[in-house]
Amino acid sequence: MVIPDPFPSTSRATESNPAPYLDRFFANAIDFLILIPVISLFTSGITNDLRWAIFSQNTTESYFLILQYAFVSFTLFLLYETLFIYFHQATPGHRFLYLKLVTDNDKPLSLFQILFRTVFKFQAILAAFVPFVEILIRRDRTTFYDRLSQTR
């Protein structure tokens, strides 16, 4: 498990100095590497059926299976992000890099805020990661889903 930060007062991420770009990138990469095998495990049957549907040129069944694959992926992503953030205020990737999700007003995170943030983060991933460019452009290094859910 992750070793606690021995100098919490000297953490690199503060309100005036948000988490560095590469820390956020690698935290998300670690989460991706953890979640992809889980999604593959749960969707292996759907993937196999989809191959056969495409091979037999059954477009109606193919569309249904693609929708089913997206739903299972979304559900697993939602569970992963929501449960880890709710109980630990960070996903495993964030904990590994000593990042923590907090609200703008420093109150405890509500389940609604976490769910809202996670749904819009999934939408950002579906948009080919383009919304993550905001981290490079904005001075406060927040994405649109962080601003909508009032987190940082």
Backbone as a ProteinNet text record, in pm:
[ID]
protein_1_A
[PRIMARY]
MVIPDPFPSTSRATESNPAPYLDRFFANAIDFLILIPVISLFTSGITNDLRWAIFSQNTTESYFLILQYAFVSFTLFLLYETLFIYFHQATPGHRFLYLKLVTDNDKPLSLFQILFRTVFKFQAILAAFVPFVEILIRRDRTTFYDRLSQTR
[TERTIARY]
83.8	0	88.1	27.1	99.1	149.5	269.9	328.4	273.4	227.2	174.4	281	234.8	323.9	387.7	520.1	583.4	580.9	562.2	558.9	431.5	313.8	189.4	181.9	250.7	244.6	323.5	412.2	491.9	445.4	321	267.3	271.4	291.7	303.4	170.2	59.7	-71.6	-135.5	-159.1	-229.1	-335.8	-412.6	-518.4	-460.2	-349.2	-289.1	-201.2	-158.5	-73.6	-134.2	-224.5	-290.6	-194.3	-244.9	-163.1	-95.4	31	103.3	37.2	59.8	-0.2	35.3	163.5	207.1	156.8	142.8	87.6	-55.7	-133.8	-271.9	-277.2	-189.9	-185.6	-150.7	-44.4	-2.5	-103.5	-170.6	-274.7	-387.8	-428.1	-533	-483.5	-356	-300.1	-299	-264.8	-266.4	-408.4	-504.6	-644.3	-689.9	-647.3	-680.4	-623.8	-499	-435.8	-501	-559.9	-631.3	-769.1	-836.6	-976	-992.8	-902.9	-918.3	-924.8	-838.1	-854.7	-988.3	-1037.9	-1166.8	-1278.5	-1275.8	-1375.8	-1366.1	-1244.9	-1226.9	-1283.9	-1264.1	-1317.1	-1469.8	-1532.2	-1677.6	-1743	-1669.1	-1728.2	-1677.5	-1605	-1549.6	-1659	-1768.1	-1879.6	-1944.6	-1960	-2019.5	-1928.9	-1799.1	-1703.3	-1707.8	-1716.9	-1724.1	-1851.9	-1965.1	-2091.3	-2085.6	-2019.4	-2007.1	-1926.1	-1821.1	-1743.3	-1829.1	-1909.1	-1995	-2103.5	-2156.6	-2259.9	-2202.6	-2080.8	-2016.5	-1983.2	-1935.5	-1901.7	-2024.4	-2138.7	-2262.4	-2336.6	-2280.2	-2334.7	-2475.6	-2496.2	-2622.6	-2608.9	-2644.8	-2621.4	-2707.8	-2831.1	-2919.1	-2861.8	-2816.9	-2757.4	-2624.3	-2549	-2420.9	-2441.8	-2540.6	-2567.3	-2608.7	-2691.3	-2734.2	-2615.3	-2525.1	-2409.2	-2311.8	-2295.5	-2210.3	-2268.9	-2399.6	-2466.5	-2450.9	-2461	-2444.2	-2300.6	-2203	-2062.5	-2039.1	-2095.9	-2081	-2146.4	-2262.3	-2331.5	-2250.8	-2198	-2118.7	-1992.1	-1927.1	-1806.2	-1837.7	-1947.4	-1987.9	-2017.8	-2089.3	-2125.5	-2001.6	-1907.6	-1785.4	-1701.8	-1692.5	-1620	-1686.1	-1819	-1893.8	-1871.3	-1877.8	-1853.9	-1711.3	-1614.9	-1473.7	-1445.5	-1478.6	-1451	-1531	-1658.9	-1745.5	-1707.7	-1689.2	-1658.9	-1523	-1421.3	-1290.3	-1289.2	-1352.3	-1352.1	-1437.8	-1549.2	-1636.4	-1568.6	-1501.3	-1440.7	-1298	-1224.3	-1082.4	-1047	-1140.3	-1119.4	-1014.6	-987.7	-891.1	-903.6	-872.8	-864.9	-726.2	-701.1	-567.5	-456.1	-480.2	-379.4	-351.7	-457	-439.3	-367.5	-403.1	-335.8	-188.2	-156.1	-16.6	67.1	6.2	77.5	41.5	-19.2	-52.6	-146.2	-239	-340.1	-468.8	-548.2	-670.7	-777.2	-898.5	-1008.8	-1077.5	-1091	-1157.4	-1257.4	-1350.7	-1447.9	-1387.4	-1448.1	-1400	-1413.5	-1515	-1536.4	-1484.6	-1402.9	-1339.2	-1436.9	-1559.3	-1655.1	-1637.7	-1689.9	-1679.2	-1751.6	-1698.2	-1759.4	-1892.7	-1993.2	-2121.7	-2125.4	-2209.2	-2221.9	-2272.5	-2361.5	-2412.2	-2299.8	-2212.4	-2098.9	-2009.1	-1983.2	-1895.6	-1959.5	-2087.7	-2157.2	-2161.5	-2193	-2200	-2064.6	-1959.5	-1824.3	-1786.4	-1819.1	-1783.3	-1857.1	-1985	-2061.6	-2001.3	-1967.4	-1911.3	-1766.2	-1694.4	-1558.9	-1565.3	-1662.3	-1681.1	-1714.8	-1797.2	-1831.3	-1707.1	-1617.5	-1493.3	-1403.6	-1403.5	-1325.4	-1383.6	-1516.3	-1580	-1554	-1527.6	-1499.3	-1351.7	-1290.3	-1150.6	-1051.1	-1076.2	-985.9	-962	-1035.3	-1016.8	-1042.8	-1145.9	-1166.9	-1050.9	-963.3	-850.7	-744.2	-755.1	-661.8	-679.8	-797.8	-823	-721.4	-669.8	-570.8	-447.7	-413.5	-297.5	-328.5	-452	-489.5	-527.8	-607.6	-659.4	-555.4	-556	-460	-483.9	-612.2	-642.9	-636.5	-604.1	-586	-706.7	-826.2	-946.5	-1013.1	-1076.2	-1152.7	-1297.3	-1377.4	-1515.6	-1593.5	-1563.1	-1638.4	-1600.1	-1477.6	-1441	-1513.3	-1523.3	-1595.1	-1743.9	-1803.5	-1946	-1977.3	-1890.9	-1915.4	-1852.8	-1790.5	-1727.8	-1623.5	-1535.1	-1423.7	-1293.5	-1184.8	-1051.7	-955.3
-118.2	0	124.2	236.9	362.1	407	456.4	508.9	649.3	682.2	816.7	924	1040.9	1152.6	1196.6	1190.1	1226.1	1376.2	1456.5	1602	1657.7	1637.4	1682.1	1833.3	1908.3	2054.4	2104.2	2021.8	2064.6	1998.9	1953	1890.2	1989	1936.4	2022.3	2080.7	2014.9	2062	2145.3	2271.5	2359.7	2432.9	2517.5	2590.8	2683.8	2748.8	2840.2	2766.5	2645.7	2566.8	2427	2406.7	2276.9	2165.3	2043.3	1925.9	1941.1	1900.8	1911.3	1827.9	1869.4	1804.1	1655.8	1626.6	1488.2	1399.6	1453	1375.4	1333.6	1426.3	1394.4	1295.1	1311.5	1220.1	1078.8	1065.2	932.6	870.2	950.6	897	836.4	905.7	852.5	731.6	730.5	615.3	492	509.7	397.9	345.6	436.6	395.1	320.3	366.7	301.7	159.4	143.5	11.7	-83.5	-30.7	-113.9	-151.9	-56.7	-76.4	-155.3	-142.6	-209.5	-361.8	-428.1	-573.9	-614	-533.1	-562.2	-550.2	-444.4	-427.8	-541.7	-579.8	-690.7	-820.6	-844.4	-965.1	-967.6	-856.1	-850.9	-842.8	-801.6	-786.7	-890.6	-991.6	-1089.8	-1165.8	-1198.3	-1265.9	-1177.4	-1049.7	-955	-939.3	-931.3	-916.4	-1037.5	-1156.6	-1277.5	-1278.3	-1244.8	-1237.9	-1131.5	-1021.1	-914	-959.3	-1034.5	-1088.3	-1175.6	-1262.7	-1350.2	-1270	-1168.5	-1086.1	-1010.9	-960.8	-890.2	-988.7	-1107.6	-1210.2	-1254.1	-1265.8	-1306.3	-1187.4	-1068.9	-944.5	-914.1	-937.4	-907.7	-771.4	-664	-528.1	-493	-542.4	-510.5	-565.3	-689.3	-749.3	-681.9	-639.8	-571.6	-442	-363.5	-236.6	-260.9	-362.7	-394.4	-435.7	-515.4	-561.1	-446.5	-354.5	-237.2	-152.7	-135.5	-61.2	-132.3	-263.9	-342.9	-330.2	-333.5	-317.9	-180.7	-76.5	59.7	71.1	10.1	16.6	-51.8	-170.4	-242.5	-163.3	-107.3	-27	95	164.1	282	245.5	135.4	93	60.6	-12.3	-45.9	78.7	171	296.8	376.8	383.8	458.1	398.3	267.5	201.5	224.1	206.6	222.7	363	462.4	601.9	642.1	612.8	658.3	595.3	464.5	399.2	440.9	447.6	487.6	632.7	720.6	862	883.2	812	829.1	783	669.1	614.2	661.8	696.8	733.6	873.1	942.7	1073.2	1068.5	949.5	934.6	794.3	783.2	651.2	594.5	466.5	412.5	489.6	533.7	612.9	745.7	810.1	936.3	914.7	808	780	751.9	679.3	646.6	772.4	876.4	1002	1110.2	1070	1161	1274.4	1246.1	1343.7	1312	1414.9	1397.8	1488.2	1438.5	1516.5	1589.9	1720.3	1801	1893.9	1944.5	2039.8	2179.6	2268.4	2406.2	2478	2441.5	2508.5	2425.6	2323.7	2238.6	2165.1	2143	2060	1916.2	1818.9	1679.1	1658.1	1567.8	1536.9	1465.5	1507.9	1438.8	1332.4	1233.6	1127.4	1183	1280.9	1343.6	1411.6	1484	1548.8	1446.4	1336.4	1233.6	1168.2	1133.6	1073.1	1167.6	1293.7	1395.1	1408.4	1416.1	1428.1	1305.7	1187.7	1064.2	1049.7	1084.4	1075.7	1168.6	1290.2	1383.6	1350.5	1285.9	1240.9	1129.9	1040.4	935.7	998.6	1101.3	1172	1235.5	1286.8	1345.5	1239	1119.8	1010.6	970.9	967.4	934.3	1040.7	1162.6	1271.8	1273.6	1156.3	1137.5	1219.5	1236	1302.7	1450.9	1507.5	1648.8	1741.1	1717.4	1806	1810.6	1708.9	1709.3	1812	1866.8	1971.2	2095.9	2109.1	2223.1	2230.4	2117.4	2115.8	2195.6	2189.6	2263.9	2411	2442.6	2579.3	2665.2	2611.1	2690.3	2708.4	2823.9	2855.3	2770.8	2745.7	2666.6	2515.6	2474.1	2333.9	2246.2	2297.8	2218.6	2183.4	2069.4	2028.7	2072	2059.7	2105.3	2023	1894.6	1813.9	1849.5	1896.7	1945.6	2075.6	2163.7	2289.6	2266.7	2172.7	2144.6	2084.7	1999	1934.9	2011.7	2124.9	2211.3	2136.1	2067.3	1996.4	2040.7	2002.9	2030.3	1923.6
0	0	0	-12.6	-23.7	113.1	116.3	239.5	261.7	383.4	409.2	385.9	346.3	321.5	453.2	466.3	593.7	622.1	519.2	537	475	536.5	473.6	456.6	538.5	525.9	405.8	350.2	235.8	106.4	104.9	-15.2	-131.6	-251	-369.2	-412.4	-378	-420.2	-309.5	-337	-244.1	-322.4	-253.9	-323.7	-429.1	-397.4	-494.2	-594.2	-559	-646.6	-660.5	-760	-773.9	-813.6	-817.2	-848.1	-984.3	-994.1	-1121.5	-1232.4	-1355.8	-1472.4	-1477.9	-1466.1	-1480.9	-1367.9	-1247.6	-1137.4	-1169	-1220.6	-1255.9	-1370.7	-1468.6	-1582.5	-1537.2	-1456.7	-1413.3	-1316.5	-1236.8	-1148.6	-1231.4	-1336.1	-1424	-1502.7	-1540.4	-1611.2	-1520.9	-1394.9	-1300	-1282.1	-1268.2	-1256	-1381.5	-1497.4	-1623.9	-1626.8	-1583.5	-1583.4	-1483.1	-1378.6	-1281.4	-1335.4	-1398.2	-1437.2	-1567.2	-1661.2	-1790.9	-1777.7	-1699.3	-1685.9	-1622.2	-1530.2	-1467.2	-1570.3	-1650.1	-1755.4	-1856.2	-1893.4	-1988.6	-1933.4	-1805.6	-1743	-1748.2	-1713.5	-1708.2	-1846.3	-1946.6	-2080.2	-2179.3	-2133.4	-2227	-2301.1	-2235.6	-2302.6	-2406.5	-2371.5	-2466.1	-2587.4	-2564.8	-2674.3	-2767.3	-2709.9	-2791.1	-2875.1	-2813.2	-2887.7	-2996.5	-2967.8	-3066.5	-3187.6	-3164.3	-3277.4	-3367.9	-3306.5	-3385.1	-3457.3	-3394.4	-3458.6	-3578	-3564.4	-3675.5	-3787.1	-3749.8	-3848.3	-3927.6	-3858.5	-3927.3	-3988	-3978.4	-4034.3	-3982.8	-3855.6	-3789.4	-3722	-3793.7	-3743.6	-3623.4	-3619.7	-3506.9	-3377.1	-3381.6	-3262.5	-3227.7	-3328.7	-3304.5	-3228.6	-3269.9	-3201.8	-3056.3	-3034.7	-2899.7	-2813	-2868.1	-2792	-2763	-2856.8	-2833.4	-2720.5	-2721.9	-2615.1	-2480.7	-2482.3	-2360.9	-2308.1	-2396.9	-2359	-2295.9	-2357.3	-2303.7	-2166.1	-2149.1	-2019.8	-1909.7	-1937.4	-1837.5	-1804.2	-1905.4	-1882.5	-1797.4	-1830.7	-1753.9	-1609.1	-1588.3	-1452.9	-1369.9	-1427.7	-1354.4	-1324.9	-1421.4	-1400	-1287.7	-1291.8	-1189.6	-1051.2	-1040.8	-911.3	-862.3	-951	-914.5	-861.9	-941.2	-902.6	-778.2	-778.2	-669.5	-536	-534.1	-406.7	-351.5	-437.3	-387	-340.8	-415.7	-377	-251.7	-242	-125.6	3.3	-1.9	119.4	145.1	41.8	59.7	7.3	-53.7	-116.2	-226.6	-277.4	-385.8	-444.4	-572.4	-634.4	-604.6	-631.5	-605.6	-677.2	-798.8	-870.1	-802.1	-754.5	-682.5	-549.7	-479.9	-351.4	-371.8	-478.5	-505.8	-526.2	-583.7	-609	-507.9	-395.6	-285.5	-328.1	-416.3	-455.9	-380.8	-356.7	-280.8	-340.2	-350.1	-403.3	-289.4	-301.3	-198.8	-265.5	-186.2	-239.5	-238.7	-314.1	-320.1	-186.2	-108.3	20.1	137.9	111	212.2	303.2	256.7	329.1	281.7	355.8	310.4	177.4	97.4	-32	-11.8	-85.6	-79.1	-188.8	-168.5	-267.3	-400	-393.5	-515.6	-593.7	-526.2	-593.2	-661.4	-592.4	-647	-769.2	-759.9	-873.3	-992.5	-966.1	-1071.2	-1141	-1061.8	-1116	-1199.7	-1149.6	-1218.4	-1351.5	-1354.3	-1479.3	-1583.8	-1545.8	-1642.6	-1677.3	-1588.3	-1622	-1727	-1714.2	-1815	-1949.9	-1947.5	-2071.8	-2132.5	-2050.4	-2100.2	-2163.7	-2106.4	-2164.5	-2300.1	-2309.8	-2437.8	-2543.9	-2502.3	-2595.3	-2634.1	-2634.5	-2678.9	-2596.8	-2469.6	-2375.6	-2407.2	-2500.6	-2535.7	-2416.4	-2333.8	-2218.8	-2119.9	-2121	-2028.8	-2068.7	-2188.5	-2231.9	-2145.5	-2085.6	-1995.8	-1882.9	-1840.5	-1732.9	-1774.3	-1901.7	-1951.3	-1974.8	-2007.9	-2046.8	-1926.6	-1837	-1725.2	-1615.6	-1557.1	-1450.4	-1325.8	-1292.8	-1173.1	-1198.8	-1321.4	-1361.7	-1329.5	-1350	-1326.3	-1458.5	-1460.8	-1577.1	-1557.7	-1663.2	-1652.6	-1549.9	-1536.3	-1438.8	-1295.9	-1273.6	-1140.1	-1108.1	-1205.8	-1182.8	-1161.7	-1238.9	-1222.7	-1087	-1037.9	-908.4	-791.4	-820.3	-720	-638.2	-710.4	-647.1	-709.3	-647.4	-703	-658.3
[MASK]
++++++++++++++++++++++++++++++++++++++++++++++++++++++++++++++++++++++++++++++++++++++++++++++++++++++++++++++++++++++++++++++++++++++++++++++++++++++++

